[in-house]
Every structure is written in structure tokens, then in C-alpha cells.
Amino acid sequence: MEIEKLKQRLLSLSLEEKVGQLVQVTPDFFGNKGEITGPLGQKIADSTRYQIGSVLGTHRAAEVKQIQADYLAHSKHQIPLLFMADVIHGYETIFPIPLALASSFDEELIERVAQNSAVEAASEGIHVTFSPMADYVKDPRWGRVLESNGEDPRLSTALTKAYVRGYQGDDLKKETSLAACVKHFIGYGAAEGGRDYNTVDISDVELHQNYLPAFEGAISAGVQLVMTSFNSVHGVPVTANKALIQSVLRGKLRFDGVLISDWAAIAELKNHRVAQTSRDAAKKAFDASVDIDMMTDCYSEELAAIVEENHLMPQLDAAVWRILLLKNELGLFENPYRGLENKVDKDQLKVEAFEVATRSAVLLKNEAILPLKKEDKLLVVGTKAATTDVLGAWSWIGDSDTAISLAAGLEKECSAIEIIAIDDEKTDWSKIKLAAHAAEKVVIAVGEDSQEAGEAASRAKLNLSAIEQELIDVISHENSESILVTFSGRPLVLTDVEEKVKAIVVAWFLGNQTGTALAALLTGQKNFSGHLPMSFPRSVGQLPYSYQEMSTGRPMTEENADQKYISRYLDEENSPLYAFGHGLSYSAFTYSELRVSTDELRSGCELELSFEVTNESELAGYALPQIYFTDEYTEVIRPKRELLAWQQVQLDCGETKTIHFTIRPEDLAYVHSDLSRTTDPGEFRFYLAKSALDIVSAVSVTYVE
């Protein structure tokens, strides 16, 4: 629709109709069932049902078509509904969870997954996805690390931008695209104790240094919507945090798109006790420029009176205009049934899901036991041996009954295999011991259920269950040739079991093709290429944890490790069990010394880091060289080491490639105490590494302004 006509449409709306555009409900308000991801309690009067602006959580194209047709038949102004949904790692075809996708360290792969997800979701009538999640995370007790890109803000920024590009494409009017909604602005990942919906207290420097960059990246990539977080920042819930939203999101980041609350977050301002009534809550959220009230009646019941009493019609018009612009960008005025006639190649999506899953699992340990041989006499045992509960949270359209279990995948590849699924109620230990003793190799499959990771799935203990630990003990006594495969939506604590097995594979939740992907990896038909986007702690007592350890006045070093008055634990090492960036392969990669094009970098110039990487094995594979750096002297404390660049490098057997990274002064900038992001003159040290703690070589450069 032409902009002038759209403006006329806005002017034709009554006060109540304008308010209606800011209200979002689930399909049950139109007599249909929908996805429920929060508490219920909203009431919508019959008289206003056909004035609302958007619906979340529809299931199928037929449902969308029926609701849209019914709505437009009763709508005076023929403004179509927006349909939104949680398309987090696929729609019906389920890809690996985002934390697993981040293990690929591959922006092109992420973009492709988002694009495929958009194609399938758009064909079912979805216009907006509540993805990507850009939250900075350091605490795997928080279940929503499952949706994150891991613990590094630079990696998360790159992958967040890739999601936005993939969902939205180059033209939102293309009916295979979705509008992306980046979430949760801001600080949600810092919930105290890792407990979902809990209080957040972070400094401004930390907020701007680590929490904002991924959101800034999403906005620079053209993201259409931002969702507010449930938590408080600076003592004020973000949904009502006018200063934060106006000065940072709308101001510093220049976001001029649609701002939507999370589920019931406006009404929950009363639970926070910063709003006494629903009218107070609506007023505070609206003043903060929250455009859409998701699943409460605060706006629908209170906002019209608030606007009249406080002369806020210009602000209301601005909010409605942002929503109408989004609908127009999506082409809904020309085609309210956008995408419903799209044809989707489901078979090709399965192929994509398999390939992506093989790139997302991580090999943590391998003492010459993998890959499996076809003729190996194999026992597959554990709580997750034969389960199809492998999709993970936010796979509500996916059907776990059609997913492929680990056992089913291995049965097709191994000629001699016995499968024993166990649970707490009926475990025949005698049978397990006999089978383990008779087997040449044992695959032990353990970990979380889908409901144990995700929203509202915080955990204080991250160890394997008691029966799983007992199983590993039993197997280790009967057969030393064992491989541990863990399923989870977060890093687990594996300290007590790590030495009892010869190999460890982190399977995360890999989606529909889990079994086929893991079988291909375990048997060597595919090579492992994943690396940890989030460290695996030795103990929950280390949490929250990041490899970006800050400098302290009393750091622990090799020289003072036997002293008392240093920053250390008495009963545990400081380092993680497995560090950020760690991941093994069946290939053997070697690196040359890191070289630098100049030892003095000047403002406005660039330097080039280069080195060779060689595949010295007889198997093609992916290497992941990582570049870290240290700013040797800073105005505020900075990490001892932080990620700067990385590259997935595919190498044939015996192949050598020269890798180049171009570094600019702005790449080395950090947030100062006045919240400016600048680069200080002085010495920088660059590291070529295989992980955050596995350094290959280093060089130093001086930056001169």
C-alpha cells in the first residue's frame, strides 16, 4: 500500500481501534487452540475482538486462513492481522537448538537454517518469528541458554545478524520470508542464581560492553521487532524502563521498529510491585514506548482512557504507525493470506536438517575409540538410548514420534548391536553387566529431557541423574571401551564421569535427524566439526562462568598457585572442564606460527594476521582456528583474553591453507567508564588458538593513534 494511503488508514481509526492494534492474543480468542507459553488471564470483550492487531501461536495454515477470514469479515477498516509464533530452530522440520547451531561457529549455516525455517513457517501463515535470542549468557543453570549463541558477545553478534538475514531475506514482501523479533531486551541472561524471571543487577559498563552488541548487530541487520525482557535493570522492570528504552534502544541503537512485550509482562509489573493497578502498568509500559501488549488486557481495558486523560494521541499514533508499517512491509494489505499457497520441499528440509545436525555436535574427548567400525559388537545403553525426545524446547509443531533416536540411527550402520533403554523404575543391572561385558564397545546415552531445558527450566544441579551416574560406574567396571553421548540444552557438569569413559560427544538436541546424524558421526561417515560456544564447568560452584576472566589484583598464576591469598577456590580448579571453543575432530590439524603484517598499527589503517593450517590426517575435515587478543593496559578492567576472529576451514587430507584475518583499530575497542566505545593506544597481544585455553602462538602489536 502506498504510504499516503496508509496514513489515511491510520487517520480513519477511532481511539479504540487504534488501541486495538496494540493488543495481541492467542487463537483461542477466535475459538481455536494455540501455543501456550505463559500464564493465562486475559479477557477480550466481543466488541473489541475484531479490532486487535495480532495473534500469536497458531498451528496450521487452515487455522490462520479461518481466523484471518473471520476477522476481515468483521473488520471495518480491513487491516489484516499479524500472525506471530516461536519459530526458534525450525517450524515442523526441527533443526538443532540454537546453542547447538552456535557450535558450528558458522554464520552461513545459521543464515541457511533461518531461511529454511522461514520458508516452512511462512507457508503455514506465520509472519513474525520471536527469534533470534541475543541474550548474553554465562550461567547454564538458566534453561534459556538453550536459545542462545553462547558466552561470547562477539560470536553472538555475528550469529544474531545471520539469523536476521536468514529470516528476513532481502525483501520482506517475498512470501517465503519472516519478520524477525530479536529478544530479550535486555539483561535477561543475567538472572540471579540462573533462575528464570529473576532479578538482574549489572553495571552500565557490563551492559554496554557485553549485553548490547548482539542487539546492535540485529538492528544493523534490519530486524523489524524487539521484545522486552521480563527482568529489571537498574531496579526497574525493562517493560516499564522508559529511561533504558528511550536512551539506549530508541536512542543509542536508533531502533524505530515495533517493540513488543513478552508474554503478560505488562500485567506482571503489578507483581514486581512497581505498578499498583492495571492502569498504572499500562501507563508505564506505554510511556516506555512498548507498542504491543502480549496476552494481557492492560492496553485493551485501560489505554484509551490513559491516552485521553494525558493527551497522548501523538504517541499512540506513532505506535500504531509502526505496526501498520510492519504489516505493509510484509505485503499484508495486498495479500492478507500471504504465504499460504507456498509449496515446501519437505524432503530437502530433511536433508538440510541432517547436514546441519552433523555440524552441531561436539566431540569433547576421544582416546582412540572413535570412529566405530561397522563390525564392532556394540551395546547402546542409557536413558537416552532409544528415546525420540531429541527435539528440544520450542519445537511445538515438530513431532517427536517422527524423530530418529540414537539407537535407530546406529542400527542402520552397525551389524552387531544390542540396545538397552533404562529408567528409574525398571533397571535390570544383571542384564546390563552381561551385555557390557560381552560387547566390544559401549555407547552410553544420557542427559536431559526436552522439558528440562528452555523457558521455566532452571536447574540448581547440572550433574547427570543418580541412575545415569550409576550406569556409567557399572559400565566402567565391566568394559573400559565406552563412549558417552550426552543430550542437553545446556552445558552439564561431567567432572565425576569424565575419566570413566574414553570418548564424550555432546549431542545437545539435534532435531528430527538426531539419530542419523549421530550415527554418521560416530561411525566416521561424517567428521566432527563442532566447538563449544559455552564452557563446560567443573562444578556449579563456578557459575556464572565465562572464559573472559577479568584481571584482578591477586590473580592466580603458575608461579603463585601454592599461595593462599589469591583469587582461587580451595576445593576446585578455576578453569572449566572443557573451555569455550574446544572441539575435536577425527582429522589432525597443525598450525604454523602466527604472523603479523606490521608491529605498529595506526589509526585508520589495518593489520593482517596470517598463518598456515595443515590437515595431517587421511580424513578431510573442518579446522576452527580462533584469534584472541589482550589489551595490555585499559581504563577499566578488561578480560585477560577475548575472542577477536574465527574461521571454519575445510581441508582435504594433507592439504595446507594460508589463513588471513584483517584487523582494524575499531575491532579492539571497548566500553570505557563514560560508556564511550574507543580503542586505547598501547600494546595488544594476539593469540592463535584452538580454544580459549589452548594457545598455539602469539604476537604483539602497538597501536598508535
N, C-alpha and C positions, 0 to 999 in steps of 0.2 A: 504494500500500500504506500502511496506517496505520502511524504511527511506532512504536507499540509492537510491532507485528508485525515491522517492520523490525529493531528492536532484538533481538528473539528470533532473527531470521535471523542476525544478527551473532554472537550468543552460541552458536549451534549450530555455528559453523565451527571446525574444528581449526586449530592453529597453521599448518600447511602450507597449508590452504585460505585462511586469511587472507592469508598471504604471496602466494598466487596472484593475489588480487585486485589486487595492486600490480604485476603483470607485464603488459607489453604486447608483442605480437608481430605480425608481418605474416601475410597469408593463406597464404603458402607453408607455414607450420607446420600448416595443415589441408589441404595438398595443392592449394592454389590459388596463382596468381601475384598479386603485389601491387606497389604503388608502392615503388620503392627510392630513398631519398633520403639514404643514408649507407652506411658500411661494414657488411659482414655479419660475423657471428662468434658469434651467439648459439646456444646449444644448449638445447633444452627436452626433458626426458625424457617418454616416452609416459605415464608415470604421473601427470605434473603438467599435461599439455596441457589437460585438462578442468577445471582449477582456475584458469586465468588469468582476468584481469578484462577485458581489452580487446584489440582488433585495430585496426591502422592500415593504410590503403592499399588497401581493397577497391575493385573497379571497378564492379560492377553489382549490381542488386537480387537477381538469381538467385544470385549468389555469396554475398551476405550471408545470404540465406534458407537456403542449403545449410549454411553454416558455423554459423549460429545453431541450426538444427535438429539438426545433428550434435552440437554442444556440449551442448545441453539434453538430448539423448538419453543422454548420458554423465554429466550433472551431477547430483550427489547432492542439491544444495540448490536447484537451479533458479534460480540467479542469472544473468540474461542477460548476454551480452557487450555491451560498449560498442564501437561502431564509429566510428573517427575517421579523418579524411582532411584533406589540404591543399586546402581549398576557399578559394582565395585571391582570385581575381577571376572567379568563376563555376565551375560544375561541368562540364557538357558545353557549354552555351552560355557562351562566353568573353567577358567584358566587358573593358574596358581594364585594364591593370595598375594597381595601387594608386597609384603615383606619377602616372600619367595621371589617374586619378579625382580625386586631390588637386588637379589643375589646375583642376577645376571650382570649388573653394572652396565647395562646396555640400553641406551636411550632409544635406539631404533627398534629394538624388541618391544620396549614399553609402548612406544607410539603405535606399533602394529597391533598389539593386544587391545589398546584403547580403541583403535579404529575398527577392529573386528567386533568388539563389544558394542560399539555404536551402531554398526550395521544391523546386528541382530536385534538390539533393543528398539531401534527406530522402526523396524518392521512390525513391532508389537505396539506401536503408538506412543512410545516414550519420547519426550522432547528434551528433558533435562536429567542429567545424572548427578547424584550427590557424590562426586568424585572429581579430582583426586583429594586424598587426605594429605595435607602438607605439614602436619604436626611434627615438631622436633621431639624426639623421644630418647630417653636414657634409662627408662625403668621398665623392664619386661614384666613386672608384676601387673602393670596396666595392660589389660587384654587387648586394647585397641592398637598396640604396636603391630598387630596383625595387618592393619590397614596402612601402615606407614612405610616410608622408604628407608628406615633405619636411623642410626645415631649420628650421621654426618650431615651437617646443613648444606654443604656444597653438593654432595651427591643427591640429596633430597631435592634441591633446587633444580638440578638438571633433569631428574626423573619427573618431577612435578610438571615442568614445562612440556616434557614429552607426552604425558597423559593429556594435557590440554590440547596440544597439536593433534593428537590422535583422535580424540573425541570430536573436536570441532572442525577439523579439516581446514580447507582454505575458503569455505563458503558455507555458512550455517543454513542457507536456503537449500543446499543439497539434502535430499531426504534420507541420506544414509548417515547424517551427522547428528550429534547431540550437543546441546549447550552444556558446558562443564560448570560445576559448582565446587570451588575449592573450599576445604574445611580443615580445621575448625578455628576460626579467628578469635582468640589466639591464646596460646599457652596451655591448651588442654592436656598436652603430653606431660606437663609438669605437675599433675595432680599429686598432692601429698600422699605418701605411702603407696603410690601406684594404684590408689583406689578411685575407681571411676566416679565422675561428677564431683570430686573433692576439690577443696580449696587449692589455689595456686598463689605462690608468692615468689616472684622473680624480680630481679633488678632491671632497670631500664637498659643498662648495657647488655645484659644477657638477652633481654627481649629483642633488641635491635640486632645483636650480633648473630644469634642462633635461631630465633623463632621467626623473624620476619623474612629472611631471604627467600624461602620457598614460596611464600605468598607473593612476594615481589616478583618472583620468576613467573608465577601463574598469571599475574596481572600483565606483565610484559608480553606474555604469550597470548593475551586477549581473552582471558577467562571471563565468562559472562556473569557469573554469580559468585558470591562469597557467603558462607554460612557462619554465623556466630557460634562461639563455644559456650558450653554450659557453665564453665568456671568463672571465678572472679580474677581480676588483675588489678593491683593497687587497691584492693578492698572492695571493688565494685564489680558485680557480675557483668561480663562483657556485653550481654544483650542490652544492658542499660548503661553501658560505659560510654557516655557521649564524648568525653574528652579523648578517650583512646580511639574511638571510631572516627571522630571528626578530624583529629590532629594527625593520626597515623594512617588509617585505612583510606579515608576520603582525602586527606591532606597529603602526607608524605608519599604514600603509594599511588595517589591520584586515581583511586578506583571510583568510577562513575556508573557502575552497573548495579544489578539488583542485589540487595543484602537481605538474606532470609534467616530467620531464627532456626535453631534446632528444635526438635520435637518438644512442644509445650514449654519452651524456655521462657517465654514472656510471662506466662502464668506462674512459673516457678520463681519469679522474682519475689513472690509472696513468701515462699519457703525460705528464700535467702534472708528474708526479713528486711529487705530494702524497699519493699512496696507493701502498703497496708491493705490495699484493695486492688481489684482487677483494673479499676480506672487508673490508679497510681502506676500499676505495671505497664499498662498500655501507653500512658503518657511518657514514661521514662524510655521505653523502647522506641517509640515514635520520635521522641526528641533526639535519640541517638541515630536516627535515620534507618532503622530496621524497616524494610519495605514489606516483607511478608511474614505474617504470623502463622507459624505452622502448628496446627492442631490445638489451638485454644480459642476461646470465644472473647478474648480481651479486646481485640480490634473490632470484631463484628458487633459486640454489645456496647462498647464504650467509646470508640474512636470518633464517631460522628459528633458526639457531644463535646469531646475534647477539642476537636477542630473548631467548632462553632464558638465555644467559650473563650478560646485562646487565639482566635483569628489566625489559624494555621493552614488556611486553604492553599497558599503557595507551596508549603511543604508537602501537603497531601497531593497536590497536582504533580509535584516533582517525583514523588514516589510512584504514582500511577503511571506517569510518563515513562519511567524506567521499565516498568512491567510491560507496557504497551510496545515500547521499542523492542524488547526482547521477543515478544510474540511476532512482531513484524519482521525482525531479523530471521526468525525461523520460518517465515513464509506462511504463518497460520491463517492470516486473513484471506490469502488466496486459496489455501487448501487446509481447512481445519482437520482433515483426515490424513495429514502429512505422513508419508512412510508406510501406510497400512497396506499398500499394494506391492511393497518391495518383496523381491524374491531373495532368499538367503540360501547359499550353498552350505548346508549343514555338514556335509562330508568334508568339505575343505576346512571348515572350522575345527573339526576333529583333528585333522592333520596339523593344523596350527597349534591346537591345544597340546598335542603330543610333543611337537618340536619345542615349544616354549617350556613345557614341564622338564624336558631333558636339560634345558639351560638353567633351571632354577634350583635344582637340588645341589647340596654342598657335601663334598667328601672331606670330612674333618681329619680322618685318620685312616691309614692303610698300611699295615705291616705285611705286605706281600701276600695278602689273602684274596684280594680282588684284582682283576675280574674273576667271576665264577666261570667254570668250564661246564659245557653242556652235559658232560658225563659225570660231574660231581654228584655224589649221593648227598642230597640236600634235605635238611629239616628246616621248615619255616614255622616258627612258633611265636606266640605272643598275643597280647590283647588286640593288636592291630594287624595280625597276620592275614586275616580273611575279611576284614571289615571293608565295607564300601562307604563308610563315613570318612571320606577323604576330600570332601569339597571345601570345608572350612566355612566360617561365618560369612554372611552376606551372599549366600548362594541360594536364595529363597526360591528362585524359579528353577534352579538346577535340580535334577532328580538323582539322589544318591543311589537309587536302585540300578541306574544305568551306568554308574561309575565302575571303574575297574580296580579291584583290590590288588594288593601286592601279590598275594598268593595266586590269583587268577593270571596275573601277568607272568609270574615265574613258571607256572605250569606249562605255558606255551613254549618256554625257552629251555627248560631243564628236563632231562629224560628220566631222572630218578628223584622224586620229590615227595616228601611227606609233610602234611600240613596239620598243625595242632593249634586251634584257636582256644584261648583260655579266658576265664573271667573269675571274679571273686567267689562265685557260688559253687562252681564245679571245676576243680583243677585236679587232674589225675597226675600227681607228681611221679608216680612209678612209671607211667607210660612215657612221660616227658624224659625221664632219665634214660630209659631204654632207647628211646628214639635218638636222643642226643649222643649216646654212646655209640650207636650204630652208624650215625651219619659221618660223612667226611667233613662237611661244613654245616654250620647252623646260622640261619638268618633270624635274628630276634627283633620282632617288630613291636614297638611300644610307643606310648605318648598320650597326647591329649585327644579328647573327643572334640567335635566341631563346636559344641556348646561351652567348652572350657576356655575358649579364646575368642575375643571380639568384644563388642559392647556389653557392659554389665558383666564382664567375666574377669574381674581382677582376682589375683591369687597371691596369698602371702607365702606359699610354699611352691617352689618351682622344680622340686625333685620329681622323679618318677614315682608312681604309686608303690605301696609296700609289696604288692604281689608282683609287680614288674621287677623291682629290685631283687626279690627272692628268686624270680625266674632267672635273672642274669647270674646270680650266685650259683644256682643249681647247674645251669649250662656250663659255667666256667669250671666247675669241678668235674664235669663229665666229658667236656670237649673244649679244648683251647682254641679251636679253629672257628671263631664266631664273629659275626658281623652284626652290629647294632644299627637298626634303622629307626629313627625317631620321627614321629608325626607330631606337629605342634604349630601353633600360631605365634610363637614367641621363642626366644632363647630359653633353654632349660638348664638346670643345674645337673651336670653329668659327672661331677667330681668323684662321687663314690663308685661309679661304674666304669669310668673311662679306662682304667687299667685292666679290666676284666675281659675286654674284647679286643680283637685285632684290627677292627675297622669300625668307623662310625660314619653313617650317612644321615644328614639332616634332610628329611623329605618334606618338611613343612606340611602344608596341604596343597597338593599339586593339581587338584581339579579332576575332571572326568577321566583323564588319561593317566591317572597316577600309576596304576599297575603296569601298564605297557611302558611308560617312561622309566620307571624304576627298574623293571626287568631289563630294558635295553642298556641302562647304565651299569647295573650290577654284573651283567654278562659281557660288558665291553663292546657291545654293538654301538653304543654311544659313549663319548668321553665326558667325564665330569668337567664342568667349566664354571660352576657357581662359587661365589665367595661371600663370606659373611658380611651383611650390611649392618649387623648389630652384634656386639661381642657376646660370647657365652661366659657368664660369670662363674667363679668357683663357688660362690655362696650368695644367698640373698642378702647377707650382711654387707656386701659390697655395693648394693644398689641404693640410689641410682648410680649408674656407671657409664662412662664414655672413655674411649681411648684418648680423647682430648684432655688429658690430665693437665691441670693448671700448675704453673710454677708456685712453689711455696717457699717460705723462709727456712724450712727444715726438711728439704726433700730427702728421700731415701736414695742412696747411690750404692754402687758396688763397694765403694771404699768405706761407707759408714753403716753397712747393713747390719752389723752386730751391735750397734748403739741403741740406746733406749729412746732418747728424746728426738725422734724423727717421725715423719708422717708415715705411719705403718700400722698394720694390725698385729696384735700379739699372737693370734691364732690362725691367721690366713695370709697368703701372699697378696700383694697389692694388685698384681696383674690378673687378667682374666684367664680362664681355662683355654679359650680359643679367642683370638683377637679379631677385631674388625679387619676385614679384608682377607682373612685367612680362607684358603680353599685349595684342595689338592686336585691332581689330575693323574690319569694313567700315563701321560706324557711327562718327560723330564726336561724342564726348561732351565737354561743358564743365561746369565746376563753379563754383559761387559761392564766396565767402569762407566759411571755417569760422567758425561762431558758437558761443558757449558761454553757457549759461543763467546762470552765476554765475562770477565770477572768484575766489571763495573757497569751496572745498569743505570741509565739516566732517564729522567722524566721525559715522557713522550716516545721513548724507544722500547725495544723488545729484546729479550734474550731467548736463545734456543737451547733447550736441554736435549741431549741425544744419547743413545746407547744402542747396543745390539742385543737382541734376544734370539736364542737358538733352541730349537727343539732337537734334543739329542737322543730322543727315543725313536722307536719304529712305528709310532702311532700318532696320527695327526691330532691336534688339539688346540685349545684356546689358552693362551697365557694372559694374565692380567697384571702388567706392570703398573705400579702405583707410585706417584710422586707426592711426597710430603715435604713440608717446609717448617722451619722455625724462624721467627723474627727474634733476633738475639737481644734486642732491647726495646721495650714498649712503654707507653704511658700508663696503661692499665695492664693487669696481669693477663697473659695470653697462654694458650696451650703450649706445652713443650714441643708438640708436633701436631700438624693438621694437614688433612688431605688437600692437595692442590690440583691434581690431574690424574687421569687413568685412561686406559685404552684396552679394549678386548682385541687381542691379536691372534688371528688364526694362522697356525703354522703346520705345514706338512712335515712328515718325518725328515729330520736332517736339515730342515730349512732354517735360514737366518734372515731376520729382517732388522733394518735400522729404524728405530722409532724416534720421532721428533715431537717435542712439546714446545709451543711458543708461549712465553710468559711475559705479561705486561705488568708495569708497576701497580695498576689498579687491582690486579689479581691478588696482590699481597696486602691490600688494605684491611683495616679492622676498625671497629667502633671504639671511639675514644670516650672519655668521660663526659664530653659535651654532646655526645651522640652523633658526632660527625664521623663519616667513614673515610679515612685517608690513609695513605701509606707513609710511614716514617722513613726518613733517610737512615742508613746504617747497614749493618751486616745481616744477611739472610743465609741460612743453610738449607740446601735442598738434598733430599734423600730419594734414592731409587729403592723401592721396597716390594716385597711380596705380600706384606700385610703391615698393619700399623706398628707391629713389634718385630718384624723380620726385615731388617735393613740390609741391602746389598752393598750400596756405596753412597758417598755423599760428596758434595762440593759446596764451596762458599762463594757468595757474590755480595758486593757492596752496592747499595742503591744510593745514588746522588741526585738530589733534586735539581 
